[in-house]
Amino acid sequence: MSLARKKEQLGEEVERKKISEKMFTKFAEKMYQISGVHLPFTPKNESLVQNRIVKLLRTHSLNSFEEYWDYLEVGGTDRISEFTSALTTNMTSFYREESHFEFLTKTLPILTNKFGTDLRIWCAASSTGQEPYTIAITISEAHGETHFSPVRVLATDIDLQVLKKAAAGEYNNREMEGLDPLMRQKYFDKTRTKGEDSWRIKKQVSKLLTFAPFNLMNEQYEFKQKFHVIFCRNVLIYFDDETKNKVVDNLTKALEVGGYLILGHSESGNMRHPRLMPLSLAVFKKI
Ligand SMILES: C[S@@+](CC[C@H](N)C(=O)[O-])C[C@H]1O[C@@H](n2cnc3c(N)ncnc32)[C@H](O)[C@@H]1O
């Protein structure tokens, strides 16, 4: 049998594999340990973990979940990073939960009055970049195109694959959803790659951003300076209450007094913190 056929057959066998509860639990516990992402044994999570690990089995020509587990247990940053990346959910879009960008536009002059023009914004689970670019575009719109903006945006994520894509700042039509044609023209250069439209962020926007890996599970958040605004949206939903509270406490410590913490619309329901005053939907001010 040819090597290609053998690989194909292996792929078909792997495709048919069903993950056992025991193996699911091992992978879920590992993911929790690394990232805080909590994956209870539900039919939805079962197929998520199964499908995503099956892809890794194929990539590494492995036969079973058990073999992949041994492969993972050998360790090494690349293996851990690939596993983490496979099990994160990276759904995002430009202007997602738009009210937060309206809030930012309204708040920039207040922040500038209080803290000066050298503002620091952190986008703490930035996925493929649409969110931090929306922040930077909002700042550019507020300041006017030609105005030199000293505002800096730090964009971080645990997933190195999405971070790489974010730093490249290049998107296809589907990934550009949420941005109207005028804004596309204004802030992106359009090219064609492999017969498809491709949009690359312009330098005037990308120069406001820095991309870096960061795990929200870190015990302490060590930054030289505190932030004036932190966006941490649509990631707390993957954490259990204990992790969520710890992360929110660390984010609050990383904020200047008078600065703002912005969570996802569905994440702030029963959020309580002695230093956070709720302002509007999922927006808090540090007091
Ligand atoms: C659903 S996306 C949300 C993206 C964006 N914030 C938004 O609202 O559109 C969740 C992101 O959180 C990241 N993430 C998950 N666990 C994390 C952790 N422990 N530290 C940092 N980022 C994490 C994932 O890699 C993913 O990119």
PDBQT file of the ligand as one rigid body, heavy atoms in Angstrom, charges set to zero:
ROOT
HETATM    1  C1  LIG A 301     -14.181  34.051  22.226  1.00  0.00    +0.000 C 
HETATM    2  S1  LIG A 301     -12.624  34.813  22.117  1.00  0.00    +0.000 S 
HETATM    3  C2  LIG A 301     -13.034  36.488  22.493  1.00  0.00    +0.000 C 
HETATM    4  C3  LIG A 301     -12.236  37.445  21.633  1.00  0.00    +0.000 C 
HETATM    5  C4  LIG A 301     -12.546  38.916  21.868  1.00  0.00    +0.000 C 
HETATM    6  N1  LIG A 301     -12.196  39.332  23.198  1.00  0.00    +0.000 N 
HETATM    7  C5  LIG A 301     -13.986  39.246  21.583  1.00  0.00    +0.000 C 
HETATM    8  O1  LIG A 301     -14.741  39.556  22.514  1.00  0.00    +0.000 OA
HETATM    9  O2  LIG A 301     -14.387  39.198  20.412  1.00  0.00    +0.000 OA
HETATM   10  C6  LIG A 301     -11.827  34.261  23.622  1.00  0.00    +0.000 C 
HETATM   11  C7  LIG A 301     -10.298  34.399  23.591  1.00  0.00    +0.000 C 
HETATM   12  O3  LIG A 301      -9.795  34.188  24.918  1.00  0.00    +0.000 OA
HETATM   13  C8  LIG A 301      -8.541  33.534  24.814  1.00  0.00    +0.000 C 
HETATM   14  N2  LIG A 301      -8.221  32.891  26.105  1.00  0.00    +0.000 N 
HETATM   15  C9  LIG A 301      -8.740  31.762  26.642  1.00  0.00    +0.000 A 
HETATM   16  N3  LIG A 301      -8.158  31.492  27.817  1.00  0.00    +0.000 NA
HETATM   17  C10 LIG A 301      -7.259  32.474  28.045  1.00  0.00    +0.000 A 
HETATM   18  C11 LIG A 301      -6.337  32.742  29.088  1.00  0.00    +0.000 A 
HETATM   19  N4  LIG A 301      -6.222  31.947  30.160  1.00  0.00    +0.000 N 
HETATM   20  N5  LIG A 301      -5.534  33.835  28.981  1.00  0.00    +0.000 NA
HETATM   21  C12 LIG A 301      -5.634  34.657  27.900  1.00  0.00    +0.000 A 
HETATM   22  N6  LIG A 301      -6.486  34.450  26.885  1.00  0.00    +0.000 NA
HETATM   23  C13 LIG A 301      -7.289  33.374  26.951  1.00  0.00    +0.000 A 
HETATM   24  C14 LIG A 301      -8.738  32.562  23.662  1.00  0.00    +0.000 C 
HETATM   25  O4  LIG A 301      -7.518  32.148  23.117  1.00  0.00    +0.000 OA
HETATM   26  C15 LIG A 301      -9.597  33.386  22.696  1.00  0.00    +0.000 C 
HETATM   27  O5  LIG A 301      -8.813  34.021  21.733  1.00  0.00    +0.000 OA
ENDROOT
TORSDOF 0
